[in-house]
């Protein structure tokens, strides 16, 4: 089968591309390489997939020098005309739509960016899937859709009507759009509610890299809600393996599904920071602040549903995951982040 991975220069997209390529799937990657965070990090990820850094021309294919089964397009999913042409040329069997404008806090400041990429862009993906008869669409949702929900762990059966930021609004909108296209056009859509993914080659706007950089540079780290925060930190390899298992079982999945993909084990933020301190051999200088707008105190994934379907059991605990993450930072270098 031929697989499209949008956001293939991004954090999860890079890891998934690499994993599926090594499993000998035919993969086409697509990414706009925008400057929300340093494009250099995205280009460095793509270099590992055999795509040269000099990607000056948009909407044309670049062949990997490492993987014969990998081709890359520099393209924005909000560009419907270009996206349509790529679908016409490639004729995909499966889509993993991981491209999105990320960042919870930034969505409060720049909400229009999130509508353009996450809503209009996803609509383009669904329209192309319909027009070119691609019947299997996996797409990234988020634990953010649970919003103000207080019952934990969060279950896919919970109502999600209280989003706290525009990023969550766009991800819940994606889920409703997917339901509509499944019902109208018989496209199988699988929503992936990711919980705080971390690991090597992660996003520099997320807490793990922000904290690590500040600790190594001897700078203050801001800790909100006076440190009384918990996150269901999920190591990227566990995420990728779950997506691989879902792909292998795609024929047996229901037509419109949602899956929590987390560790099912919330970790106190203070403990996460202390684990960073141990692995970086530096002490953090902490600046405690009140809860910030659009944030939640705790996330915790009920993963029983995906466990029943594919036997999902994340096996990377926080100590192993953080060590792998900090080892990567040491090898990659702070100057590159």
C-alpha positions as CSV (number, residue, x, y, z in Angstrom):
1,X,0.0,0.0,0.0
2,X,1.1,3.6,-0.6
3,X,0.9,5.8,2.4
4,X,0.8,9.6,2.7
5,X,2.2,11.1,5.8
6,X,1.5,14.8,6.1
7,X,3.8,16.7,8.6
8,X,6.6,14.3,7.8
9,X,9.2,16.9,8.7
10,X,7.5,17.2,12.1
11,X,8.1,15.4,15.4
12,X,5.7,12.4,15.2
13,X,5.6,12.5,11.3
14,X,9.4,12.0,11.1
15,X,9.4,9.1,13.5
16,X,6.4,7.4,11.8
17,X,8.0,7.9,8.4
18,X,11.2,6.4,9.4
19,X,9.5,3.4,11.1
20,X,7.3,2.6,8.2
21,X,10.1,3.0,5.6
22,X,12.2,0.5,7.6
23,X,9.2,-1.8,7.4
24,X,9.3,-1.5,3.6
25,X,6.1,0.5,3.1
26,X,6.0,2.9,0.2
27,X,5.7,6.3,1.9
28,X,5.2,9.8,0.5
29,X,5.9,12.6,2.9
30,X,4.5,16.1,2.8
31,X,5.3,19.2,4.9
32,X,5.2,23.0,4.4
33,X,8.3,23.4,6.6
34,X,6.8,26.6,8.0
35,X,8.7,28.7,10.6
36,X,6.5,28.2,13.6
37,X,9.7,26.8,15.1
38,X,13.1,26.6,13.4
39,X,12.8,25.0,10.0
40,X,16.4,23.7,10.5
41,X,15.1,21.1,12.9
42,X,12.6,19.9,10.3
43,X,15.3,19.9,7.6
44,X,17.6,17.9,9.9
45,X,14.9,15.3,10.4
46,X,14.4,15.0,6.7
47,X,18.1,14.6,6.1
48,X,17.9,11.4,8.1
49,X,15.2,10.3,5.7
50,X,17.5,11.0,2.8
51,X,16.0,14.3,1.7
52,X,18.4,17.1,0.9
53,X,18.2,20.3,2.8
54,X,17.9,22.6,-0.2
55,X,14.2,22.3,-0.7
56,X,13.7,25.5,-2.6
57,X,11.0,24.4,-5.0
58,X,7.4,23.8,-3.7
59,X,5.0,21.1,-4.9
60,X,7.6,19.0,-6.7
61,X,8.8,15.6,-5.6
62,X,12.2,15.0,-3.9
63,X,13.5,11.4,-4.0
64,X,15.2,10.1,-0.9
65,X,18.9,9.1,-1.2
66,X,18.6,6.7,1.7
67,X,15.2,5.0,1.2
68,X,14.1,4.0,-2.3
69,X,10.6,3.8,-1.0
70,X,10.4,7.4,0.2
71,X,9.4,10.5,-1.8
72,X,8.9,14.0,-0.3
73,X,6.8,17.0,-1.3
74,X,7.2,20.5,0.2
75,X,3.6,21.5,0.2
76,X,1.1,23.1,2.5
77,X,-2.2,21.1,3.1
78,X,-4.1,24.4,2.9
79,X,-3.0,24.7,-0.7
80,X,-5.9,22.7,-2.3
81,X,-4.8,23.0,-5.9
82,X,-1.3,21.6,-5.2
83,X,-2.6,19.0,-2.8
84,X,-5.1,17.8,-5.5
85,X,-2.3,17.4,-8.0
86,X,-0.2,15.3,-5.6
87,X,-3.1,13.0,-4.9
88,X,-3.7,12.7,-8.7
89,X,-0.1,11.7,-9.3
90,X,0.4,9.4,-6.3
91,X,-3.0,7.6,-5.7
92,X,-2.7,6.9,-2.0
93,X,-4.2,3.9,-0.2
94,X,-3.8,5.3,3.4
95,X,-3.4,8.8,4.8
96,X,-1.8,9.8,8.1
97,X,-2.7,13.5,8.5
98,X,-0.2,14.7,11.1
99,X,0.3,18.2,9.7
100,X,-1.2,20.9,11.9
101,X,-0.5,24.2,13.4
102,X,0.6,23.1,16.8
103,X,0.9,24.9,20.2
104,X,-1.9,25.4,22.8
105,X,-0.7,28.8,24.0
106,X,0.0,30.2,20.6
107,X,-3.6,29.3,19.5
108,X,-4.9,31.9,22.0
109,X,-2.7,34.6,20.5
110,X,-3.0,33.6,16.8
111,X,-6.3,31.8,16.4
112,X,-6.7,32.4,12.6
113,X,-3.5,30.3,11.9
114,X,-5.2,27.3,13.5
115,X,-8.4,27.6,11.4
116,X,-6.4,27.9,8.2
117,X,-4.1,24.8,8.8
118,X,-6.1,22.6,11.1
119,X,-9.6,23.1,9.8
120,X,-9.3,24.2,6.2
121,X,-6.2,22.0,5.7
122,X,-7.9,19.0,7.0
123,X,-11.0,19.7,4.9
124,X,-8.7,19.6,1.9
125,X,-7.3,16.2,3.0
126,X,-10.8,14.8,3.3
127,X,-11.9,16.3,-0.1
128,X,-8.9,14.7,-1.8
129,X,-9.5,11.4,0.0
130,X,-13.1,11.5,-1.4
131,X,-12.1,12.6,-4.9
132,X,-9.3,10.1,-5.3
133,X,-10.9,7.2,-3.6
134,X,-8.6,6.9,-0.6
135,X,-10.7,5.0,2.0
136,X,-8.5,5.1,5.0
137,X,-7.7,8.3,6.8
138,X,-5.8,8.5,10.1
139,X,-5.6,11.9,11.6
140,X,-4.0,13.6,14.7
141,X,-6.4,14.8,17.3
142,X,-5.3,15.7,20.8
143,X,-5.9,15.2,24.5
144,X,-6.7,18.9,24.5
145,X,-10.3,18.1,23.4
146,X,-11.1,17.0,26.9
147,X,-10.9,20.6,28.1
148,X,-12.5,21.2,31.4
149,X,-13.5,17.5,32.0
150,X,-12.7,16.6,35.6
151,X,-13.4,12.9,35.5
152,X,-10.2,10.9,35.0
153,X,-8.9,9.0,33.3
154,X,-10.2,10.5,30.1
155,X,-12.2,8.1,28.1
156,X,-13.3,8.3,24.4
157,X,-16.8,7.9,25.7
158,X,-16.7,11.2,27.6
159,X,-18.5,14.3,26.3
160,X,-16.0,16.9,25.0
161,X,-17.9,20.2,24.9
162,X,-15.6,22.4,27.0
163,X,-12.4,23.3,25.0
164,X,-10.1,25.7,26.7
165,X,-8.2,27.0,23.7
166,X,-8.5,27.3,19.9
167,X,-6.1,24.4,19.3
168,X,-8.6,22.2,21.1
169,X,-11.5,23.7,19.2
170,X,-9.8,22.9,15.9
171,X,-9.0,19.3,16.9
172,X,-12.6,18.6,18.1
173,X,-13.7,20.2,14.8
174,X,-11.6,17.7,13.0
175,X,-13.3,14.8,14.7
176,X,-16.7,16.1,13.7
177,X,-15.6,16.7,10.1
178,X,-14.3,13.1,10.0
179,X,-17.6,11.8,11.2
180,X,-19.4,13.7,8.5
181,X,-17.1,12.4,5.7
182,X,-17.4,8.8,7.0
183,X,-21.2,9.1,7.0
184,X,-21.4,10.8,3.6
185,X,-18.7,9.1,1.6
186,X,-17.9,5.9,3.4
187,X,-14.3,7.0,4.2
188,X,-12.8,5.1,7.2
189,X,-11.5,7.8,9.6
190,X,-9.4,7.1,12.7
191,X,-8.9,9.9,15.1
192,X,-5.7,9.8,17.3
193,X,-6.0,11.6,20.6
194,X,-2.3,12.0,21.5
195,X,-1.2,12.7,25.1
196,X,1.9,14.9,25.7
197,X,4.3,13.2,23.3
198,X,8.0,13.6,24.0
199,X,11.3,12.1,23.0
200,X,14.3,12.7,20.6
201,X,13.7,15.2,17.8
202,X,10.8,16.7,19.7
203,X,9.3,20.1,19.2
204,X,11.3,23.0,20.8
205,X,8.1,24.8,21.8
206,X,7.1,22.0,24.2
207,X,8.0,21.8,27.9
208,X,10.6,19.0,27.7
209,X,12.9,21.0,25.4
210,X,12.1,24.4,27.0
211,X,12.9,23.0,30.5
212,X,16.1,21.2,29.3
213,X,17.5,24.2,27.5
214,X,16.8,26.5,30.6
215,X,18.4,24.0,33.0
216,X,21.5,23.6,30.8
217,X,21.8,27.4,30.4
218,X,21.2,28.2,34.0
219,X,18.0,30.1,33.3
220,X,14.7,30.3,35.1
221,X,12.1,27.7,34.1
222,X,8.5,28.8,34.5
223,X,6.3,26.3,36.4
224,X,2.6,27.0,36.3
225,X,0.0,26.4,38.9
226,X,2.7,26.3,41.5
227,X,3.9,23.0,40.1
228,X,0.7,21.2,40.9
229,X,0.4,19.8,37.4
230,X,0.3,16.3,35.9
231,X,0.7,15.1,32.4
232,X,0.3,11.7,30.8
233,X,3.8,11.9,29.1
234,X,4.0,9.4,26.2
235,X,7.3,8.4,24.6
236,X,7.3,8.8,20.9
237,X,8.3,5.2,20.1
238,X,5.2,4.0,21.9
239,X,3.1,6.4,19.8
240,X,4.7,5.2,16.5
241,X,4.3,1.5,17.3
242,X,0.6,2.0,18.1
243,X,0.1,3.7,14.7
244,X,1.9,0.8,13.0
245,X,-0.3,-1.7,14.7
246,X,-3.4,0.3,13.8
247,X,-2.3,0.4,10.2
248,X,-1.8,-3.4,10.1
249,X,-5.3,-3.8,11.5
250,X,-7.0,-1.1,9.4
251,X,-9.4,-3.5,7.7
252,X,-10.8,-4.6,11.0
253,X,-11.3,-1.1,12.5
254,X,-14.7,0.5,12.7
255,X,-15.6,3.1,10.1
256,X,-15.3,6.1,12.4
257,X,-13.1,5.6,15.4
258,X,-11.4,7.6,18.1
259,X,-8.5,6.3,20.2
260,X,-6.6,7.7,23.2
261,X,-2.9,7.1,22.7
262,X,-1.2,7.8,26.0
263,X,0.9,6.2,28.7
264,X,-2.1,5.7,31.0
265,X,0.1,6.9,33.9
266,X,0.1,10.6,34.7
267,X,3.4,12.0,36.0
268,X,3.7,15.0,38.3
269,X,5.5,17.9,36.6
270,X,7.9,18.3,39.5
271,X,9.0,14.6,39.1
272,X,9.5,15.1,35.4
273,X,11.7,18.1,36.1
274,X,13.7,16.2,38.7
275,X,14.3,13.4,36.2
276,X,15.6,15.9,33.7
277,X,17.9,17.3,36.4
278,X,19.3,13.9,37.1
279,X,20.0,13.1,33.4
280,X,21.4,16.6,32.7
281,X,23.4,16.7,35.9
282,X,22.2,20.2,36.6
283,X,19.7,21.8,39.0
284,X,16.7,23.7,37.7
285,X,16.1,27.3,38.8
286,X,12.4,27.3,39.3
287,X,10.0,30.2,38.9
288,X,6.5,29.2,40.2
289,X,3.6,31.0,38.6
290,X,-0.2,30.8,38.7
291,X,-2.2,28.6,36.3
292,X,-2.1,30.2,32.8
293,X,-5.0,30.8,30.6
294,X,-6.1,27.9,28.4
295,X,-4.2,25.2,30.4
296,X,-5.4,22.2,32.4
297,X,-4.1,20.8,35.7
298,X,-4.0,17.2,34.7
299,X,-4.3,14.8,31.8
300,X,-4.7,11.0,32.0
301,X,-5.5,8.7,29.1
302,X,-7.8,5.7,29.5
303,X,-6.1,3.4,27.0
304,X,-8.3,0.4,27.5
305,X,-10.0,0.8,24.1
306,X,-6.8,0.8,22.0
307,X,-5.4,-2.0,24.2
308,X,-8.4,-4.2,23.3
309,X,-8.1,-3.5,19.6
310,X,-4.3,-3.9,19.0
311,X,-2.9,-5.0,22.4
312,X,-1.4,-1.6,23.0
313,X,0.8,-1.5,26.1
314,X,3.3,1.4,26.3
315,X,6.6,0.0,27.6
316,X,8.7,3.2,28.0
317,X,8.7,4.5,31.5
318,X,9.5,8.1,32.3
319,X,13.0,7.3,33.5
320,X,14.0,5.5,30.3
321,X,12.2,8.0,28.0
322,X,13.8,11.1,29.6
323,X,17.3,9.5,29.4
324,X,16.9,8.9,25.7
325,X,15.6,12.4,25.2
326,X,18.4,14.1,27.1
327,X,21.0,11.9,25.3
328,X,19.6,13.2,22.1
329,X,19.8,16.8,23.2
330,X,23.5,16.3,24.2
331,X,24.3,14.8,20.8
332,X,22.2,17.2,18.7
333,X,23.4,20.3,20.5
334,X,21.6,23.2,22.2
335,X,22.6,25.6,19.5
336,X,20.4,23.7,17.0
337,X,17.3,24.1,19.1
